[in-house]
Amino acid sequence: MTNGETLWIKQARHGDDEAFGSLVEAYQKPVFNLCYRMLGNANDAEDAAQESFIRAYRHLRRYDPKRSFATWLLSIASHYCIDCLRRKQLPTMSTAVIPEETVPDTAAPNPERKIFSIEKQAEIQTLLERINPTDRAAIIFRYWYDYSEVEIAEALSLSVSAVKSRLFRARRELAKLWLSSQPSNGVKERRPHESPAL
């Protein structure tokens, strides 16, 4: 956390709306991306991101400055998305195209690479939508945010052993789903532990 962010948090906790606006600007992309990965729909992700910031603003006085602000904020967003998915109890729609900001920009412009990347991202997103919401959040924190098991446990209010168990189960389930989604065309099958690169 930068000195500027520390100051914004301090000022926002004392009712400075402009300081909180600076925090929103700094974290809107990671919060939106997390919500998008969780919900699989850009409109729902925008709503969830907005609600996450509203909740963060309301509960800012409860934030412990010893904790990472990013972890605290993403924890609010992930819990909100998990609640949304549990309320729906319906499979989320598959995504055809990932919004531009969630697709990593690789070196030089290459239309074929870009299309392949979008298709691969869409395939991964579809697989994510088929696993348990809390497992999905754990996988997203691990592979998109590079969180440690301890950080994931903190963000999702779980024990470290529960996180390890959820990550193991989710990786295994994703590998099975990925294998079952591949056309069988005589190509040698991968073993179940050989999951696609997330």
C-alpha positions in Angstrom: 0.0 0.0 0.0 1.4 3.4 -1.0 1.6 6.4 1.3 -1.1 8.1 -0.9 -3.5 5.2 -0.3 -2.8 5.2 3.4 -3.6 8.9 3.5 -6.8 8.4 1.4 -8.0 5.6 3.7 -7.3 7.9 6.8 -9.2 10.8 5.2 -12.0 8.6 4.0 -12.5 7.2 7.5 -13.0 10.7 8.6 -15.8 11.3 6.0 -13.7 12.7 3.1 -15.7 11.6 0.0 -13.0 12.8 -2.4 -10.4 10.5 -0.7 -12.8 7.6 -1.0 -13.3 8.5 -4.6 -9.6 8.2 -5.1 -9.7 4.7 -3.6 -12.5 3.7 -5.9 -10.5 4.9 -8.9 -7.4 3.0 -7.7 -9.3 -0.3 -7.1 -12.2 -0.2 -9.6 -10.4 -2.4 -12.2 -9.4 -5.3 -9.8 -12.8 -5.2 -8.1 -14.6 -5.3 -11.4 -12.4 -8.1 -12.7 -13.0 -10.2 -9.6 -16.8 -9.7 -9.9 -16.7 -10.5 -13.6 -14.8 -13.7 -13.0 -17.2 -14.7 -10.2 -20.5 -13.7 -12.0 -19.5 -14.2 -15.7 -21.5 -11.2 -16.9 -20.3 -7.6 -17.3 -23.5 -5.9 -16.3 -23.8 -8.0 -13.1 -20.1 -7.4 -12.4 -20.6 -3.6 -12.7 -23.5 -3.8 -10.3 -21.6 -6.0 -7.9 -18.5 -3.8 -8.0 -20.6 -0.7 -7.2 -22.3 -2.5 -4.3 -19.0 -3.7 -3.0 -17.7 -0.1 -2.9 -20.9 1.0 -1.2 -20.4 -1.7 1.4 -16.8 -0.8 1.9 -17.7 2.9 2.4 -20.3 2.0 5.0 -17.9 -0.3 6.9 -14.7 1.7 6.4 -14.4 2.4 10.2 -14.2 -1.4 10.7 -11.2 -1.7 8.4 -8.1 -2.7 10.3 -5.2 -0.7 8.9 -2.8 -3.6 9.8 -4.5 -5.6 7.1 -4.0 -5.2 3.4 -6.7 -2.8 2.1 -6.8 -4.6 -1.3 -7.5 -7.9 0.5 -10.2 -6.4 2.7 -11.9 -4.8 -0.3 -11.7 -7.9 -2.5 -13.0 -9.9 0.4 -16.1 -7.7 0.5 -16.5 -8.1 -3.3 -16.0 -11.9 -3.3 -18.5 -12.4 -0.4 -21.1 -10.3 -2.1 -20.7 -12.3 -5.4 -20.9 -15.6 -3.5 -24.1 -14.4 -1.9 -25.5 -13.3 -5.3 -24.7 -16.7 -6.8 -26.3 -18.6 -3.9 -29.4 -16.5 -4.2 -29.7 -17.2 -7.9 -29.2 -20.9 -7.5 -29.2 -20.9 -11.3 -26.4 -21.6 -13.7 -24.9 -18.3 -15.0 -24.9 -17.7 -18.7 -21.8 -18.6 -20.6 -19.8 -15.6 -21.8 -19.1 -15.2 -25.5 -16.6 -12.4 -25.2 -14.5 -11.2 -22.3 -14.4 -7.4 -21.8 -11.1 -5.9 -23.1 -9.8 -5.0 -19.6 -9.8 -8.7 -18.5 -7.8 -9.9 -21.5 -4.0 -9.7 -21.0 -2.4 -7.6 -23.7 0.4 -9.7 -25.2 3.4 -8.1 -27.0 2.8 -7.0 -30.5 -0.6 -6.7 -32.2 -1.6 -10.1 -33.6 -5.3 -10.6 -34.5 -5.1 -14.4 -34.5 -3.4 -14.4 -31.1 -6.0 -12.0 -29.8 -8.9 -14.1 -31.0 -7.4 -17.3 -29.6 -6.8 -15.5 -26.3 -10.4 -14.3 -26.1 -11.7 -17.8 -27.0 -9.4 -19.5 -24.4 -10.5 -16.9 -21.7 -14.1 -17.5 -22.6 -13.6 -21.3 -22.3 -12.0 -20.9 -18.9 -14.7 -18.5 -17.7 -17.4 -21.1 -18.8 -15.6 -23.8 -16.7 -15.3 -21.4 -13.7 -19.1 -20.9 -13.8 -19.7 -24.6 -13.3 -17.9 -24.9 -9.9 -19.0 -24.0 -6.4 -18.9 -20.2 -5.8 -16.5 -20.3 -2.8 -14.2 -22.7 -4.7 -14.4 -20.3 -7.7 -13.4 -17.4 -5.5 -10.4 -19.4 -4.1 -9.3 -20.2 -7.7 -9.6 -16.6 -8.8 -7.7 -15.3 -5.9 -4.9 -17.9 -6.4 -4.5 -17.6 -10.2 -5.6 -14.1 -11.1 -4.5 -12.3 -8.0 -1.6 -14.5 -7.1 -2.8 -14.7 -3.4 -1.1 -17.1 -1.0 -3.2 -19.7 0.8 -3.0 -17.5 3.9 -4.3 -14.5 2.0 -7.1 -16.5 0.5 -8.1 -17.8 3.9 -8.2 -14.2 5.2 -10.2 -12.9 2.2 -12.8 -15.8 2.3 -12.9 -16.2 6.1 -11.7 -19.8 5.9 -8.9 -21.8 7.6 -5.8 -22.4 5.6 -6.5 -26.1 5.5 -10.0 -25.4 4.1 -8.4 -23.2 1.4 -6.0 -26.0 0.5 -8.8 -28.5 0.3 -11.0 -26.2 -1.8 -8.1 -25.4 -4.2 -7.4 -29.1 -4.6 -11.0 -30.0 -5.2 -11.6 -27.0 -7.6 -8.5 -27.8 -9.7 -9.5 -31.5 -10.0 -13.1 -30.5 -10.9 -11.9 -27.9 -13.5 -9.5 -30.6 -15.0 -12.4 -33.0 -15.4 -14.7 -30.4 -16.9 -12.0 -29.3 -19.3 -11.3 -32.9 -20.4 -15.0 -33.6 -20.9 -15.4 -30.4 -23.0 -12.6 -31.4 -25.5 -13.7 -33.1 -28.7 -12.4 -36.7 -28.9 -10.6 -36.8 -32.2 -8.1 -39.6 -31.7 -5.7 -37.2 -30.0 -4.1 -38.7 -26.9 -6.0 -37.7 -23.8 -4.3 -35.7 -21.0 -4.2 -37.3 -17.6 -6.8 -35.8 -15.1 -4.1 -33.9 -13.2 -3.0 -32.1 -16.4 -5.4 -29.2 -16.3 -5.3 -26.3 -18.8 -3.2 -23.3 -17.8 -5.3 -20.8 -15.8 
